């Protein structure tokens, strides 16, 4: 259901996940939404045109994967991150996707769960950039993409803050070792600068 996937960076050994978890679950750490919002805005400003070109054209809608209404008192944590950047929220279609169940991510690893999300009829015929915080096996993003495609979206490309990799995963062990001394280079184009060098970095096709 996904036509492609783009990570802003890699997440190793729970580093990025810890920051994201604090930003969305700990009221005292809500300030962490601001640097995350800045990171997202900077990435979009510098690289979205190259991503669009690679995947065949301009995205008509930008959609953040929502939380369930029973989670965190109804806080849509990705919308909260986006809202920290002035005027940025106007670029995102916050009502285009609805989460129907509050299931944990562990329950949907590496699989599409029909009915987990419902998409608005407004997505029909649209090319969509679908945003989530982290990408581990792709189950959540694939389920959201499935709902969008079922509602008539013409294309769905995923974006996340981090692509989670672990050294004890056989398919990523060698690549993780090569990242040990690498710093985040936000100016490095994910299309022209990283695709050939990083086998996990750009295109990830989720089985449908």
C-alpha positions as CSV (number, residue, x, y, z in Angstrom):
1,X,0.0,0.0,0.0
2,X,3.0,2.3,0.5
3,X,4.5,3.7,-2.7
4,X,7.7,4.5,-0.8
5,X,9.2,5.6,2.5
6,X,11.6,8.3,3.6
7,X,13.2,8.6,7.1
8,X,14.6,11.9,8.4
9,X,17.2,9.9,10.3
10,X,18.0,6.5,11.8
11,X,17.1,5.6,15.3
12,X,19.5,3.2,17.1
13,X,19.2,1.6,20.5
14,X,16.1,3.4,21.6
15,X,17.7,6.9,21.4
16,X,15.2,8.7,19.3
17,X,12.3,6.7,20.6
18,X,13.1,7.9,24.1
19,X,12.8,11.5,23.0
20,X,9.6,10.9,21.1
21,X,8.0,8.9,23.9
22,X,8.8,11.7,26.4
23,X,7.4,14.4,24.1
24,X,4.1,12.6,23.6
25,X,3.6,10.9,27.0
26,X,5.2,13.2,29.7
27,X,3.5,16.6,30.2
28,X,6.6,18.0,31.8
29,X,8.6,17.2,28.6
30,X,6.1,18.8,26.2
31,X,8.9,21.3,25.4
32,X,10.5,18.6,23.3
33,X,7.8,19.0,20.7
34,X,9.5,22.3,19.7
35,X,12.9,20.9,18.5
36,X,11.0,18.0,16.9
37,X,8.8,20.4,15.0
38,X,11.8,22.4,14.0
39,X,13.5,19.2,12.7
40,X,10.4,18.3,10.7
41,X,10.0,21.8,9.2
42,X,13.7,22.0,8.3
43,X,13.6,18.6,6.6
44,X,10.5,19.6,4.6
45,X,11.9,23.0,3.6
46,X,15.1,21.5,2.3
47,X,14.1,18.2,0.8
48,X,10.4,17.8,0.0
49,X,10.8,18.9,-3.6
50,X,13.4,16.3,-4.3
51,X,11.2,13.6,-2.6
52,X,8.2,14.7,-4.7
53,X,10.3,14.6,-7.9
54,X,11.5,11.1,-7.1
55,X,8.0,9.8,-6.4
56,X,6.4,11.3,-9.4
57,X,4.9,14.7,-8.5
58,X,3.7,17.1,-5.9
59,X,1.9,15.8,-2.8
60,X,-1.6,17.2,-2.6
61,X,-2.1,16.4,1.0
62,X,0.2,16.0,4.0
63,X,-1.3,13.8,6.7
64,X,0.0,13.0,10.1
65,X,-1.0,9.6,11.5
66,X,-3.4,10.4,14.4
67,X,-3.6,9.0,17.9
68,X,-6.8,7.3,19.1
69,X,-9.2,9.7,20.9
70,X,-8.8,7.6,24.2
71,X,-5.1,8.0,24.2
72,X,-3.3,10.8,26.1
73,X,-6.6,12.6,26.8
74,X,-7.3,12.9,23.1
75,X,-4.0,14.6,22.3
76,X,-3.0,14.1,18.7
77,X,0.7,14.1,19.5
78,X,2.0,14.6,15.9
79,X,-0.4,17.5,15.4
80,X,1.0,19.0,18.6
81,X,4.5,18.8,17.2
82,X,3.5,20.4,14.0
83,X,1.6,23.2,15.8
84,X,4.9,24.3,17.5
85,X,6.0,25.8,14.2
86,X,4.1,29.0,13.3
87,X,1.8,28.6,10.3
88,X,3.1,25.1,9.6
89,X,-0.2,23.4,10.6
90,X,-1.9,25.0,7.6
91,X,0.1,22.7,5.3
92,X,-1.3,19.6,7.0
93,X,-4.8,18.0,6.6
94,X,-5.4,17.1,10.2
95,X,-8.9,15.6,9.7
96,X,-8.0,13.3,6.8
97,X,-7.4,10.2,8.9
98,X,-9.1,8.8,12.0
99,X,-7.8,6.0,14.2
100,X,-10.5,3.5,15.2
101,X,-8.7,1.4,17.8
102,X,-6.3,2.1,20.6
103,X,-4.3,-1.1,20.0
104,X,-0.6,-1.1,20.8
105,X,2.0,-1.2,18.0
106,X,3.2,-4.6,19.1
107,X,-0.1,-6.1,18.0
108,X,0.3,-5.0,14.4
109,X,4.0,-5.5,13.7
110,X,4.8,-6.0,10.0
111,X,1.2,-6.4,8.9
112,X,-1.7,-4.4,7.6
113,X,-4.7,-4.2,9.9
114,X,-7.8,-3.3,7.9
115,X,-10.2,-1.1,9.9
116,X,-7.5,0.3,12.1
117,X,-7.9,3.7,10.4
118,X,-10.7,5.4,8.4
119,X,-9.8,8.0,5.8
120,X,-11.9,11.0,4.7
121,X,-13.5,10.9,1.3
122,X,-11.5,14.1,0.6
123,X,-8.4,12.0,0.0
124,X,-9.8,10.5,-3.2
125,X,-7.5,11.1,-6.1
126,X,-4.9,12.8,-4.0
127,X,-1.1,12.2,-3.7
128,X,-0.4,11.9,0.0
129,X,2.6,12.3,2.2
130,X,1.9,10.2,5.3
131,X,3.9,11.2,8.5
132,X,4.5,9.1,11.6
133,X,7.1,9.5,14.4
134,X,9.0,6.2,14.0
135,X,9.1,3.3,11.6
136,X,10.0,-0.1,12.9
137,X,8.3,-2.9,10.9
138,X,5.9,-0.6,9.0
139,X,2.7,-2.0,10.4
140,X,1.1,1.2,11.6
141,X,2.1,3.2,8.5
142,X,1.0,0.4,6.1
143,X,-2.4,0.2,7.9
144,X,-2.9,3.9,7.6
145,X,-1.8,3.8,3.9
146,X,-4.2,1.0,3.3
147,X,-7.1,3.1,4.6
148,X,-6.1,6.0,2.4
149,X,-5.8,3.9,-0.7
150,X,-9.2,2.2,0.1
151,X,-10.7,5.7,0.2
152,X,-9.2,6.5,-3.2
153,X,-5.9,8.1,-2.7
154,X,-3.8,7.8,-5.8
155,X,-0.4,7.5,-4.1
156,X,0.9,7.3,-0.5
157,X,4.5,7.9,0.5
158,X,5.6,7.6,4.1
159,X,7.8,9.9,6.1
160,X,9.0,9.5,9.7
161,X,11.4,11.1,12.2
162,X,13.3,7.8,12.5
163,X,13.8,4.5,10.9
164,X,14.4,2.2,13.8
165,X,17.3,-0.2,13.4
166,X,18.9,-2.6,15.9
167,X,22.2,-4.3,15.8
168,X,20.7,-7.7,16.7
169,X,18.5,-7.6,13.6
170,X,20.2,-9.8,11.0
171,X,19.2,-7.7,8.0
172,X,20.5,-4.5,9.5
173,X,23.6,-5.6,11.6
174,X,26.3,-4.6,9.1
175,X,24.6,-1.3,8.3
176,X,24.1,-0.4,11.9
177,X,27.8,-0.9,12.6
178,X,28.6,1.6,9.8
179,X,26.5,4.2,11.5
180,X,28.3,4.3,14.8
181,X,30.2,7.5,14.2
182,X,27.8,9.2,11.8
183,X,26.2,12.5,12.8
184,X,22.9,13.8,11.6
185,X,23.4,15.8,8.4
186,X,20.1,17.5,7.9
187,X,21.4,19.3,4.8
188,X,22.2,16.0,3.0
189,X,19.6,15.3,0.4
190,X,17.9,11.9,1.0
191,X,17.5,11.5,-2.8
192,X,20.7,12.7,-4.2
193,X,23.0,12.2,-1.2
194,X,21.9,9.0,0.6
195,X,20.0,6.5,-1.5
196,X,22.9,4.7,-3.0
197,X,25.0,4.6,0.2
198,X,22.2,3.6,2.7
199,X,20.3,0.5,1.8
200,X,17.6,1.2,4.4
201,X,17.3,4.9,3.8
202,X,14.9,5.7,1.0
203,X,12.6,3.1,-0.5
204,X,10.7,0.6,1.6
205,X,7.9,-1.2,-0.1
206,X,5.4,-2.7,2.4
207,X,3.8,-6.0,1.1
208,X,0.2,-5.4,0.4
